[in-house]
């Protein structure tokens, strides 16, 4: 069996995620990278790490926890195997803020429009 086989490829849309990532601590960055590797390497990613958001037009959240800090990184799939990451934020409440979801949906729509224009 090929141990280097990837089931998915994580890619980034614009600079929103990078801006978020750059502000994180070394431990949080390591945990985010570990989670991205998991998403690429596992055929079935546990919902603990990648969860489909109900009725949100194919939006997913990557879930990262470092100590007591909880982070959410929005993404969606492009052609099934490509995970397009939009942006991330630190979760402060039980419920994901609606404006974060709306921003992710806006970025997804923008990505799809740009892709069709190519």
Buried (B, 14 or more C-beta within 10 A) or exposed (E): EEEEEEEBEBEBBBEBBEEBBEEBEEEBBEBBEEBBEBBBBBEEBEEEBBBEBEEBEEBBBBBBBBEEBBBBBBBBBBEEEEBBBBBBBBBEEEEBEEEBBEBBBEBBEEBBEEEEEE
